[in-house]
Amino acid sequence: MSIFLETSRLELRPFTADDLPHLVELYRDPEVMRYITGGLPASPEFVRDRVLPMLMRGYPAWGNRGFWAARERAGGRFVGWFELRPVAEDTADVVELGYRLRRAAWGLGYATEGSRALLDKGFAELGLREVTANTMTVNTRSRRVLEKAGLTLLRTYFGDWPEPIEGSELGEVEYSLTRGDWTPSTIAPAAE
């Protein structure tokens, strides 16, 4: 299995069908899904038929996948996933950063560590122009990770969601980092 990226504690690699049980567990945790579905768990069939194919998709303009399975280098425990994928189909100049981690991995600094490493790889090796990220306004933990990774708040916006969840009335936030504003990570990430 080819490794896309390694940090001091994490290994990011392409998803395979063997990851399905880990993904089902991740998407069934109401706390993990709190800011995605209001805490409603996804069915195993939904994860198999919709989530796993999305995570395994390649992006022609990118020449790569956009989602990466994350596991601990020491022990190999599944941590969750990280996203670095093109926003538009025809160019990889602007990509979206994201992550979804198991609750057992929260508070260990993995989200910041993985995000910083992806930003470094994206700007230094992959020639990205801009990285964006979005989350709910009320998702203070994710907002803090994005800020610690070096992204800056661009705007708050309001979508027309078919099934609003608690906090959606406060909107979503968009963060951004351009290559010109990027500073390579030089220190170990602090715990979140």
Contact map, one row per residue, 1 for C-alpha under 8 A:
111000000000110000000000000000000000000000000000000000000000000000000000000000000000000000000000000000000000000000000000000000000000000000000000000000000000000000000000000000000000000000000000
111100000000110000000000000000000000000000000000000000000000000000000000000000000000000000000000000000000000000000000000000000000000000000000000000000000000000000000000000000000000000000000000
111111000011110000000000000000000000000000000000000000000000000000000000000000000000000000000000000000000000000000000000000000000000000000000000000000000000000000000000000000000000000000000000
011111000011110000000000000000000000000000000000000000000000000000010000000000000000000000000000000000000000000000000000000000000000000000000000000000000000000000000000000000000000000000000000
001111100011100000000000000000000000000000000000000000000000000000000000000000000000000000000000000000000000000000001100000000000000000000000000000000000000000000000000000000000000000000000000
001111111111000000000000000000000000000000000000000000000000000000000000000000000000000000000000000000000000000000000000000000000000000000000000000000000000000000000000000000000000000000000000
000011111110000000000000000000000000000000000000000000000000000000000000000000000000000000000000000000000000000011001000000000000000000000000000000000000000000000000000000000000000000000000000
000001111100000000000000000000000000000000000000000000000000000000000000100000000000000000000000000000000000000000000000000000000000000000000000000000000000000000000000000000000000000000000000
000001111110000000000000000000000000000000000000000000000000000000000001110000000000000000000000000000000000000000000000000000000000000000000000000000000000000000000000000000000000000000000000
000001111111000000000000000000000000000000000000000000000000000000000111100000000000000000000000000000000000010001000000000000000000000000000000000000000000000000000000000000000000000000000000
001111101111100000000000000000000000000000000000000000000000000000000111100000000000000000000000000000000000000000000000000000000000000000000000000000000000000000000000000000000000000000000000
001111000111110000000000000000000000000000000000000000000000000000011110000000001100000000000000000000000000000000000000000000000000000000000000000000000000000000000000000000000000000000000000
111110000011111000000000000000000000000000000000000000000000000000011100000000000000000000000000000000000000000000000000000000000000000000000000000000000000000000000000000000000000000000000000
111100000001111100000000000000000000000000000000000000010000000010111000000000000000000000000000000000000000000000000000000000000000000000000000000000000000000000000000000000000000000000000000
000000000000111110100000000000000000000000000000000100110000000000111000000000000000000000000000000000000000000000000000000000000000000000000000000000000000000000000000000000000000000000000000
000000000000011111110000000000000000000000000000000000010000000000000000000000000000000000000000000000000000000000000000000000000000000000000000000000000000000000000000000000000000000000000000
000000000000001111110000000000000000000000000000000100000000000000000000000000000000000000000000000000000000000000000000000000000000000000000000000000000000000000000000000000000000000000000000
000000000000000111111000000000000000000000000000000000000000000000000000000000000000000000000000000000000000000000000000000000000000000000000000000000000000000000000000000000000000000000000000
000000000000001111111110000000000000000000000000000000000000000000000000000000000000000000000000000000000000000000000000000000000000000000000000000000000000000000000000000000000000000000000000
000000000000000111111111000000000000000000000011000100000000000000000000000000000000000000000000000000000000000000000000000000000000000000000000000000000000000000000000000000000000000000000000
000000000000000001111111100000000000000000000000000000000000000000000000000000000000000000000000000000000000000000000000000000000000000000000000000000000000000000000000000000000000000000000000
000000000000000000111111110000000000000000000000000000000000000000000000000001000000000000000000000000000000000000000000000000000000000000000000000000000000000000000000000000000000000000000000
000000000000000000111111111000000000000000000010000100000000000000000000000000010000000000000000000000000000000000000000000000000000000000000000000000000000000000000000000000000000000000000000
000000000000000000011111111100000000000001110011000000000000000000000000000000000000000000000000000000000000000000000000000000000000000000000000000000000000000000000000000000000000000000000000
000000000000000000001111111110000000000000000000000000000000000000000000000000000000000000000000000000000000000000000000000000000000000000000000000000000000000000000000000000000000000000000000
000000000000000000000111111110010000000000000000000000000000000000000000000000010000000000000000000011000000000000000000000000000000000000000000000000000000000000000000000000000000000000000000
000000000000000000000011111111011000000011100010000000000000000000000000000000000000000000000000000000000000000000000000000000000000000000000000000000000000000000000000000000000000000000000000
000000000000000000000001111111011000000111100000000000000000000000000000000000000000000000000000000000000000000000000000000000000000000000000000000000000000000000000000000000000000000000000000
000000000000000000000000111111111000001010000000000000000000000000000000000000000000000000000000000000000000000000000000000000000000000000000000000000000000000000000000000000000000000000000000
000000000000000000000000001111111100011110000000000000000000000000000000000000000000000000000000000000000000000000000000000000000000000000000000000000000000000000000000000000000000000000000000
000000000000000000000000000011111100001000000000000000000000000000000000000000000000000000000000000000100000000000000000000000000000000000000000000000000000000000000000000000000000000000000000
000000000000000000000000011111111110001000000000000000000000000000000000000000000000000000000000000111100000000000000000000000000000000000000000000000000000000000000000000000000000000000000000
000000000000000000000000001111111111111110000000000000000000000000000000000000000000000000000000000000000000000000000000000000000000000000000000000000000000000000000000000000000000000000000000
000000000000000000000000000001111111111100000000000000000000000000000000000000000000000000000000000000000000000000000000000000000000000000000000000000000000000000000000000000000000000000000000
000000000000000000000000000000011111111000000000000000000000000000000000000000000000000000000000000000000000000000000000000000000000000100100000000000000000000000001000000000000000000000000000
000000000000000000000000000000001111111000000000000000000000000000000000000000000000000000000000000000000000000000000000000000000000000000000000000000000000000000000000000000000000000000000000
000000000000000000000000000000001111111110000000000000000000000000000000000000000000000000000000000000000000000000000000000000000000000000000000000000000000000000001000000000000000000000000000
000000000000000000000000000001001111111100000000000000000000000000000000000000000000000000000000000000000000000000000000000000000000000000000000000000000000000000001100000000000000000000000000
000000000000000000000000000011111111111110000000000000000000000000000000000000000000000000000000000000000000000000000000000000000000000000000000000000000000000000000000000000000000000000000000
000000000000000000000000000101001100111111000000000000000000000000000000000000000000000000000000000000000000000000000000000000000000000000000000000000000000000000000000000000000000000000000000
000000000000000000000000001111001000101111100000000000000000000000000000000000000000000000000000000000000000000000000000000000000000000000000000000000000000000000000000000000000000000000000000
000000000000000000000001001100000000000111110110000000000000000000000000000000000000000000000000000000000000000000000000000000000000000000000000000000000000000000000000000000000000000000000000
000000000000000000000001001100000000000011111110000000000000000000000000000000000000000000000000000000000000000000000000000000000000000000000000000000000000000000000000000000000000000000000000
000000000000000000000001000000000000000001111111000000000000000000000000000000000000000000000000000000000000000000000000000000000000000000000000000000000000000000000000000000000000000000000000
000000000000000000000000000000000000000000111111100000000000000000000000000000000000000000000000000000000000000000000000000000000000000000000000000000000000000000000000000000000000000000000000
000000000000000000000000000000000000000001111111111000000000000000000000000000000000000000000000000000000000000000000000000000000000000000000000000000000000000000000000000000000000000000000000
000000000000000000010011001000000000000001111111111100000000000000000000000000000000000000000000000000000000000000000000000000000000000000000000000000000000000000000000000000000000000000000000
000000000000000000010001000000000000000000011111111110000000000000000000000000000000000000000000000000000000000000000000000000000000000000000000000000000000000000000000000000000000000000000000
000000000000000000000000000000000000000000001111111110000000000000000000000000000000000000000000000000000000000000000000000000000000000000000000000000000000000000000000000000000000000000000000
000000000000000000000000000000000000000000000111111111000000000000000000000000000000000000000000000000000000000000000000000000000000000000000000000000000000000000000000000000000000000000000000
000000000000000000000000000000000000000000000111111111100000000000000000000000000000000000000000000000000000000000000000000000000000000000000000000000000000000000000000000000000000000000000000
000000000000001010010010000000000000000000000011111111110000000000000000000000000000000000000000000000000000000000000000000000000000000000000000000000000000000000000000000000000000000000000000
000000000000000000000000000000000000000000000001111111111000000000000000000000000000000000000000000000000000000000000000000000000000000000000000000000000000000000000000000000000000000000000000
000000000000000000000000000000000000000000000000011111111000000000000000000000000000000000000000000000000000000000000000000000000000000000000000000000000000000000000000000000000000000000000000
000000000000001000000000000000000000000000000000001111111000000011110000000000000000000000000000000000000000000000000000000000000000000000000000000000000000000000000000000000000000000000000000
000000000000011100000000000000000000000000000000000111111100000011100000000000000000000000000000000000000000000000000000000000000000000000000000000000000000000000000000000000000000000000000000
000000000000000000000000000000000000000000000000000011111110000011000000000000000000000000000000000000000000000000000000000000000000000000000000000000000000000000000000000000000000000000000000
000000000000000000000000000000000000000000000000000000011111011111000000000000000000000000000000000000000000000000000000000000000000000000000000000000000000000000000000000000000000000000000000
000000000000000000000000000000000000000000000000000000001111111111000000000000000000110010000000000000000000000000000000000000000000000000000000000000000000000000000000000000000000000000000000
000000000000000000000000000000000000000000000000000000000111111100000000000000000000000011000000000000000000000000000000000000000000000000000000000000000000000000000000000000000000000000000000
000000000000000000000000000000000000000000000000000000000011111000000000000000000000010011110000000000000000000000000000000000000000000000000000000000000000000000000000000000000000000000000000
000000000000000000000000000000000000000000000000000000000111111110000000000000000000110000110000000000000000000000000000000000000000000000000000000000000000000000000000000000000000000000000000
000000000000000000000000000000000000000000000000000000000111111110000000000000000000000000000000000000000000000000000000000000000000000000000000000000000000000000000000000000000000000000000000
000000000000000000000000000000000000000000000000000000000111011111000000000000000000000000000000000000000000000000000000000000000000000000000000000000000000000000000000000000000000000000000000
000000000000010000000000000000000000000000000000000000111110011111110000000000000000100000000000000000000000000000000000000000000000000000000000000000000000000000000000000000000000000000000000
000000000000000000000000000000000000000000000000000000111110000111110000000000000011110000000000000000000000000000000000000000000000000000000000000000000000000000000000000000000000000000000000
000000000000011000000000000000000000000000000000000000110000000011111000000000001111100000000000000000000000000000000000000000000000000000000000000000000000000000000000000000000000000000000000
000100000001111000000000000000000000000000000000000000100000000011111100000000001110000000000000000000000000000000000000000000000000000000000000000000000000000000000000000000000000000000000000
000000000001111000000000000000000000000000000000000000000000000000111110000001111100000000000000000000000000000000000000000000000000000000000000000000000000000000000000000000000000000000000000
000000000111100000000000000000000000000000000000000000000000000000011111000001111100000000000000000000000000000000000000000000000000000000000000000000000000000000000000000000000000000000000000
000000000111000000000000000000000000000000000000000000000000000000001111100111110000000000000000000000000000000000000000000000000000000000000000000000000000000000000000000000000000000000000000
000000001110000000000000000000000000000000000000000000000000000000000111111111100000000000000000000000000000000000000000000000000000000000000000000000000000000000000000000000000000000000000000
000000011110000000000000000000000000000000000000000000000000000000000011111110000000000000000000000000000000000000000000000000000000000000000000000000000000000000000000000000000000000000000000
000000001000000000000000000000000000000000000000000000000000000000000001111110000000000000000000000000000000000000000000000000000000000000000000000000000000000000000000000000000000000000000000
000000000000000000000000000000000000000000000000000000000000000000000001111110000000000000000000000000000000000000000000000000000000000000000000000000000000000000000000000000000000000000000000
000000000000000000000000000000000000000000000000000000000000000000000011111111000000000000000000000000000000000000000000000000000000000000000000000000000000000000000000000000000000000000000000
000000000000000000000000000000000000000000000000000000000000000000000011111111100000000000000000000000000000000000000000000000000000000000000000000000000000000000000000000000000000000000000000
000000000000000000000100000000000000000000000000000000000000000000001111000111110000000000000000000000000000000000000000000000000000000000000000000000000000000000000000000000000000000000000000
000000000000000000000000000000000000000000000000000000000000000000001111000011111000000000000000000011011000000000000000000000000000000000000000000000000000000000000000000000000000000000000000
000000000000000000000010010000000000000000000000000000000000000000001110000001111100000000000000001111000000000000000000000000000000000000000000000000000000000000000000000000000000000000000000
000000000001000000000000000000000000000000000000000000000000000000111100000000111110000000000000001110000000000000000000000000000000000000000000000000000000000000000000000000000000000000000000
000000000001000000000000000000000000000000000000000000000000000000111100000000011111000000000000111100000000000001100000000000000000000000000000000000000000000000000000000000000000000000000000
000000000000000000000000000000000000000000000000000000000000000001110000000000001111100000000001111000000000000000000000000000000000000000000000000000000000000000000000000000000000000000000000
000000000000000000000000000000000000000000000000000000000000000001100000000000000111110000000011110000000000000000000100000000000000000000000000000000000000000000000000000000000000000000000000
000000000000000000000000000000000000000000000000000000000010010011100000000000000011111000010011100000000000000000000000000000000000000000000000000000000000000000000000000000000000000000000000
000000000000000000000000000000000000000000000000000000000010110001000000000000000001111110111111000000000000000000000000000000000000000000000000000000000000000000000000000000000000000000000000
000000000000000000000000000000000000000000000000000000000000000000000000000000000000111110010111000000000000000000000000000000000000000000000000000000000000000000000000000000000000000000000000
000000000000000000000000000000000000000000000000000000000000000000000000000000000000011111110100000000000000000000000000000000000000000000000000000000000000000000000000000000000000000000000000
000000000000000000000000000000000000000000000000000000000011100000000000000000000000011111110000000000000000000000000000000000000000000000000000000000000000000000000000000000000000000000000000
000000000000000000000000000000000000000000000000000000000001100000000000000000000000000111110000000000000000000000000000000000000000000000000000000000000000000000000000000000000000000000000000
000000000000000000000000000000000000000000000000000000000000110000000000000000000000010111111100000000000000000000000000000000000000000000000000000000000000000000000000000000000000000000000000
000000000000000000000000000000000000000000000000000000000000110000000000000000000000111111111110000000000000000000000000000000010000000000000000000000000000000000000000000000000000000000000000
000000000000000000000000000000000000000000000000000000000000000000000000000000000000010000111110000000000000000000000000000000111100000000000000000000000000000000000000000000000000000000000000
000000000000000000000000000000000000000000000000000000000000000000000000000000000000011100111111000000000000000000000000000000011111000000000000000000000000000000000000000000000000000000000000
000000000000000000000000000000000000000000000000000000000000000000000000000000000001111000011111100000000000000000000000000000010111000000000000000000000000000000000000000000000000000000000000
000000000000000000000000000000000000000000000000000000000000000000000000000000000011111000000111110000000000000000000000000000000011100000000000000000000000000000000000000000000000000000000000
000000000000000000000000000000000000000000000000000000000000000000000000000000000111100000000011111000000000000000100000000000000011100000000000000000000000000000000000000000000000000000000000
000000000000000000000000000000000000000000000000000000000000000000000000000000000111000000000001111100000000000000100000000000000000110000000000000000000000000000000000000000000000000000000000
000000000000000000000000000000000000000000000000000000000000000000000000000000011110000000000000111110000000001000000000000000000000000000000000000000000000000000000000000000000000000000000000
000000000000000000000000000000010000000000000000000000000000000000000000000000011100000000000000011111000000000000000000000000000000000000000000000000000000000000000000000000000000000000000000
000000000000000000000000010000010000000000000000000000000000000000000000000000111000000000000000001111101100001000000000000000000000000000000000000000000000000000000000000000000000000000000000
000000000000000000000000010000010000000000000000000000000000000000000000000000110000000000000000000111111100000000000000000000000000000000000000000000000000000000000000000000000000000000000000
000000000000000000000000000000110000000000000000000000000000000000000000000000000000000000000000000011111100000000000000000000000000000000000000000000000000000000000000000000000000000000000000
000000000000000000000000000000000000000000000000000000000000000000000000000000100000000000000000000001111100000000000000000000000000000000000000000000000000000000000000000000000000000000000000
000000000000000000000000000000000000000000000000000000000000000000000000000000100000000000000000000011111111010000000000000000000000000000000000000000000000000000000000000000000000000000000000
000000000000000000000000000000000000000000000000000000000000000000000000000000000000000000000000000011111111111000000000000000000000000000000000000000000000000000000000000000000000000000000001
000000000000000000000000000000000000000000000000000000000000000000000000000000000000000000000000000000001111110000000000000000000000000000000000000000000000000000000000000000000000000000000011
000000000000000000000000000000000000000000000000000000000000000000000000000000000000000000000000000000001111110000000000000000000000000000000000000000000000000000000000000000000000000000000011
000000000000000000000000000000000000000000000000000000000000000000000000000000000000000000000000000000000111111110000000000000000000000000000000000000000000000000000000000000000000000000001111
000000000100000000000000000000000000000000000000000000000000000000000000000000000000000000000000000000001111111111000000000000000000000000000000000000000000000000000000000000000000000000000000
000000000000000000000000000000000000000000000000000000000000000000000000000000000000000000000000001010000100111111100000000000000000000000000000100000000000000000000000000000000000000000000000
000000000000000000000000000000000000000000000000000000000000000000000000000000000000000000000000000000000000111111110000000000000000000000000000110110000000000000000000000000000000000000001001
000000100000000000000000000000000000000000000000000000000000000000000000000000000000000000000000000000000000111111111000000000000000000000000000000000000000000000000000000000000000000000011000
000000100100000000000000000000000000000000000000000000000000000000000000000000000100000000000000000000000000011111111100000000000000000000000000000000000000000000000000000000000000000000000000
000000000000000000000000000000000000000000000000000000000000000000000000000000000100000000000000110000000000001111111110000000000000000000000000010010000000000000000000000000000000000000000000
000000000000000000000000000000000000000000000000000000000000000000000000000000000000000000000000000000000000000111111111000000000000000000000000000011000000000000000000000000000000000010000000
000010100000000000000000000000000000000000000000000000000000000000000000000000000000000000000000000000000000000011111111100000000000000000000000000000000000000000000000000000000000000010000000
000010000000000000000000000000000000000000000000000000000000000000000000000000000001000000000000000000000000000001111111110000000000000000000000000000000000000000000000000000000000000000000000
000000000000000000000000000000000000000000000000000000000000000000000000000000000000000000000000000000000000000000111111111000000010000000000000000000000000000000000000000000000000000000000000
000000000000000000000000000000000000000000000000000000000000000000000000000000000000000000000000000000000000000000011111111110000000000000000000000000000000000000000000000000000000000110000000
000000000000000000000000000000000000000000000000000000000000000000000000000000000000000000000000000000000000000000001111111111000000000000000000000000000000000000000000000000000000000000000000
000000000000000000000000000000000000000000000000000000000000000000000000000000000000000000000000000000000000000000000111111111110000000000000000000000000000000000000000000000000000000000000000
000000000000000000000000000000000000000000000000000000000000000000000000000000000000000000000000000000000000000000000011111111111000000000000000000000000000000000000000000000000010010000000000
000000000000000000000000000000000000000000000000000000000000000000000000000000000000000000000000000000000000000000000001111111100000000000000000000000000000000000000000000000000000000000000000
000000000000000000000000000000000000000000000000000000000000000000000000000000000000000000000000000000000000000000000001111111100000000000000000000000000000000000000000000000000000000000000000
000000000000000000000000000000000000000000000000000000000000000000000000000000000000000000000000000000000000000000000000111111110000000000000000000000000000000000000000000000000000000000000000
000000000000000000000000000000000000000000000000000000000000000000000000000000000000000000001000000000000000000000000000011111111000000000000000000000000000000000000000000000000000000000000000
000000000000000000000000000000000000000000000000000000000000000000000000000000000000000000011110000000000000000000000000011001111110000000000000000000000000000000000000000000000010000000000000
000000000000000000000000000000000000000000000000000000000000000000000000000000000000000000001100000000000000000000000000001000111110000000000000000000000000000000000000000000000110000000000000
000000000000000000000000000000000000000000000000000000000000000000000000000000000000000000001110000000000000000000000000000000011111000000000000000000000000000000000000000000011110000000000000
000000000000000000000000000000000000000000000000000000000000000000000000000000000000000000000111100000000000000000000010000000011111100000000000000000000000000000000000000000011100000000000000
000000000000000000000000000000000000000000000000000000000000000000000000000000000000000000000111100000000000000000000000000000000111110000000000000000100000000000000000000001111000000000000000
000000000000000000000000000000000000000000000000000000000000000000000000000000000000000000000001110000000000000000000000000000000011111000000000010000000000000000000000000001110000000000000000
000000000000000000000000000000000000000000000000000000000000000000000000000000000000000000000000010000000000000000000000000000000001111100000000000000000000000000000000000111100000000000000000
000000000000000000000000000000000000000000000000000000000000000000000000000000000000000000000000000000000000000000000000000000000000111110100110000000000000000000000000000111000000000000000000
000000000000000000000000000000000010000000000000000000000000000000000000000000000000000000000000000000000000000000000000000000000000011111100000000000000000000000000011011110000000000000000000
000000000000000000000000000000000000000000000000000000000000000000000000000000000000000000000000000000000000000000000000000000000000001111110010000000000001000000000011011110000000000000000000
000000000000000000000000000000000000000000000000000000000000000000000000000000000000000000000000000000000000000000000000000000000000000111110000000000000000000000000011010000000000000000000000
000000000000000000000000000000000010000000000000000000000000000000000000000000000000000000000000000000000000000000000000000000000000001111111110000000000000000000000000000000000000000000000000
000000000000000000000000000000000000000000000000000000000000000000000000000000000000000000000000000000000000000000000000000000000000000011111111000000000000000000000000000000000000000000000000
000000000000000000000000000000000000000000000000000000000000000000000000000000000000000000000000000000000000000000000000000000000000000000111111100000000000000000000000000000000000000000000000
000000000000000000000000000000000000000000000000000000000000000000000000000000000000000000000000000000000000000000000000000000000000001000111111110000000000000000000000000000000000000000000000
000000000000000000000000000000000000000000000000000000000000000000000000000000000000000000000000000000000000000000000000000000000000001010111111111000000000000000000000000000000000000000000000
000000000000000000000000000000000000000000000000000000000000000000000000000000000000000000000000000000000000000000000000000000000000000000011111111100000000000000000000000000000000000000000000
000000000000000000000000000000000000000000000000000000000000000000000000000000000000000000000000000000000000001100000000000000000000000000001111111110000000000000000000000000000000000000000001
000000000000000000000000000000000000000000000000000000000000000000000000000000000000000000000000000000000000000100100000000000000000100000000111111111110000000000000000000000100000000000000000
000000000000000000000000000000000000000000000000000000000000000000000000000000000000000000000000000000000000000000000000000000000000000000000011111111111000000000000000000000000000000000000000
000000000000000000000000000000000000000000000000000000000000000000000000000000000000000000000000000000000000000100000000000000000000000000000001111111100000000000000000000000000000000000000000
000000000000000000000000000000000000000000000000000000000000000000000000000000000000000000000000000000000000000100110000000000000000000000000000111111100000000000000000000000000000000000000000
000000000000000000000000000000000000000000000000000000000000000000000000000000000000000000000000000000000000000000010000000000000000000000000000011111110000000000000000000000001000011000000000
000000000000000000000000000000000000000000000000000000000000000000000000000000000000000000000000000000000000000000000000000000000001000000000000011111111000000000000000000000111000000000000000
000000000000000000000000000000000000000000000000000000000000000000000000000000000000000000000000000000000000000000000000000000000000000000000000011001111100000000000000000000111000000000000000
000000000000000000000000000000000000000000000000000000000000000000000000000000000000000000000000000000000000000000000000000000000000000000000000001000111110000000000000000011110000000000000000
000000000000000000000000000000000000000000000000000000000000000000000000000000000000000000000000000000000000000000000000000000000000000000000000000000011111000000000000000011110000000000000000
000000000000000000000000000000000000000000000000000000000000000000000000000000000000000000000000000000000000000000000000000000000000000000000000000000001111100000000000000011100000000000000000
000000000000000000000000000000000000000000000000000000000000000000000000000000000000000000000000000000000000000000000000000000000000000010000000000000000111110000000000001111000000000000000000
000000000000000000000000000000000000000000000000000000000000000000000000000000000000000000000000000000000000000000000000000000000000000000000000000000000011111000000000001111000000000000000000
000000000000000000000000000000000000000000000000000000000000000000000000000000000000000000000000000000000000000000000000000000000000000000000000000000000001111100000000111100000000000000000000
000000000000000000000000000000000000000000000000000000000000000000000000000000000000000000000000000000000000000000000000000000000000000000000000000000000000111110000000001100000000000000000000
000000000000000000000000000000000000000000000000000000000000000000000000000000000000000000000000000000000000000000000000000000000000000000000000000000000000011111000000000000000000000000000000
000000000000000000000000000000000000000000000000000000000000000000000000000000000000000000000000000000000000000000000000000000000000000000000000000000000000001111110000000000000000000000000000
000000000000000000000000000000000000000000000000000000000000000000000000000000000000000000000000000000000000000000000000000000000000000000000000000000000000000111110000000000000000000000000000
000000000000000000000000000000000000000000000000000000000000000000000000000000000000000000000000000000000000000000000000000000000000000000000000000000000000000011111000000000000000000000000000
000000000000000000000000000000000000000000000000000000000000000000000000000000000000000000000000000000000000000000000000000000000000000000000000000000000000000011111101100000000000000000000000
000000000000000000000000000000000010110000000000000000000000000000000000000000000000000000000000000000000000000000000000000000000000000000000000000000000000000000111111000000000000000000000000
000000000000000000000000000000000000010000000000000000000000000000000000000000000000000000000000000000000000000000000000000000000000000000000000000000000000000000011111100000000000000000000000
000000000000000000000000000000000000000000000000000000000000000000000000000000000000000000000000000000000000000000000000000000000000000111000000000000000000000000001111111000000000000000000000
000000000000000000000000000000000000000000000000000000000000000000000000000000000000000000000000000000000000000000000000000000000000000111000000000000000000000000011111111100000000000000000000
000000000000000000000000000000000000000000000000000000000000000000000000000000000000000000000000000000000000000000000000000000000000000000000000000000000000010000010111111000000000000000000000
000000000000000000000000000000000000000000000000000000000000000000000000000000000000000000000000000000000000000000000000000000000000000111000000000000000000010000000011111100000000000000000000
000000000000000000000000000000000000000000000000000000000000000000000000000000000000000000000000000000000000000000000000000000000000000110000000000000000001111000000011111110000000000000000000
000000000000000000000000000000000000000000000000000000000000000000000000000000000000000000000000000000000000000000000000000000000000011110000000000000000001111000000001011111000000000000000000
000000000000000000000000000000000000000000000000000000000000000000000000000000000000000000000000000000000000000000000000000000000000011110000000000000001111100000000000001111100000000000000000
000000000000000000000000000000000000000000000000000000000000000000000000000000000000000000000000000000000000000000000000000000000001111000000000000000001111100000000000000111110000000000000000
000000000000000000000000000000000000000000000000000000000000000000000000000000000000000000000000000000000000000000000000000000000001110000000000010000111110000000000000000011111000000000000000
000000000000000000000000000000000000000000000000000000000000000000000000000000000000000000000000000000000000000000000000000000000111100000000000000000111100000000000000000001111100000000000000
000000000000000000000000000000000000000000000000000000000000000000000000000000000000000000000000000000000000000000000000000000000111000000000000000001110000000000000000000000111110110000000000
000000000000000000000000000000000000000000000000000000000000000000000000000000000000000000000000000000000000000000000000000000001110000000000000000000000000000000000000000000011111110000000000
000000000000000000000000000000000000000000000000000000000000000000000000000000000000000000000000000000000000000000000000001000011100000000000000000000000000000000000000000000001111110000000000
000000000000000000000000000000000000000000000000000000000000000000000000000000000000000000000000000000000000000000000000000000000000000000000000000000000000000000000000000000000111110000000000
000000000000000000000000000000000000000000000000000000000000000000000000000000000000000000000000000000000000000000000000000000000000000000000000000000000000000000000000000000001111111000000000
000000000000000000000000000000000000000000000000000000000000000000000000000000000000000000000000000000000000000000000000001000000000000000000000000001000000000000000000000000001111111100000000
000000000000000000000000000000000000000000000000000000000000000000000000000000000000000000000000000000000000000000000000000000000000000000000000000001000000000000000000000000000000111110000000
000000000000000000000000000000000000000000000000000000000000000000000000000000000000000000000000000000000000000000000001000000000000000000000000000000000000000000000000000000000000011111000000
000000000000000000000000000000000000000000000000000000000000000000000000000000000000000000000000000000000000000000011001000000000000000000000000000000000000000000000000000000000000001111110000
000000000000000000000000000000000000000000000000000000000000000000000000000000000000000000000000000000000000000000000000000000000000000000000000000000000000000000000000000000000000000111110000
000000000000000000000000000000000000000000000000000000000000000000000000000000000000000000000000000000000000000000000000000000000000000000000000000000000000000000000000000000000000000011111000
000000000000000000000000000000000000000000000000000000000000000000000000000000000000000000000000000000000000000010000000000000000000000000000000000000000000000000000000000000000000000011111100
000000000000000000000000000000000000000000000000000000000000000000000000000000000000000000000000000000000000100110000000000000000000000000000000000000000000000000000000000000000000000000111110
000000000000000000000000000000000000000000000000000000000000000000000000000000000000000000000000000000000000100000000000000000000000000000000000000000000000000000000000000000000000000000011111
000000000000000000000000000000000000000000000000000000000000000000000000000000000000000000000000000000000011100000000000000000000000000000000000000000000000000000000000000000000000000000001111
000000000000000000000000000000000000000000000000000000000000000000000000000000000000000000000000000000000111100100000000000000000000000000000000100000000000000000000000000000000000000000000111
